[in-house]
Amino acid sequence: MNNMSLQSQLAMNPKHLFLMDGIGALVSVFLLGVVLVRFSELVGLDEGTLLLLASFPCIFAGYDFLCFFFVSESYSRFIIIIV
């Protein structure tokens, strides 16, 4: 079993940061665009607003996955955009 912390694993391979952030963005898209839309009356926001809010993490997810698959070096330039 590997006892390395997540922080040290990301320091060794920063490319996985894009993957983790992209997955988190997809979870946000799902929650905002699917789950909360079904409960829009309880949440107090109309469906259009929730879908607009879901579009932002969708853009970030696309960026993260593009970086994960196509960036091979100089990760810091691309990570700074996420931050």
Stockholm file with secondary structure:
# STOCKHOLM 1.0

chainA/1-83         MNNMSLQSQLAMNPKHLFLMDGIGALVSVFLLGVVLVRFSELVGLDEGTLLLLASFPCIFAGYDFLCFFFVSESYSRFIIIIV
#=GR chainA/1-83 SS CCCCCHHHHHHHCTHHHHHHHHHHHHHHHHIIIIIHHHTHHHHTCCHHHHHHHHHHHHHHHHHHHHHHHHCCSCHHHHHHHHC
#=GC SS_cons        CCCCCHHHHHHHCTHHHHHHHHHHHHHHHHIIIIIHHHTHHHHTCCHHHHHHHHHHHHHHHHHHHHHHHHCCSCHHHHHHHHC
//
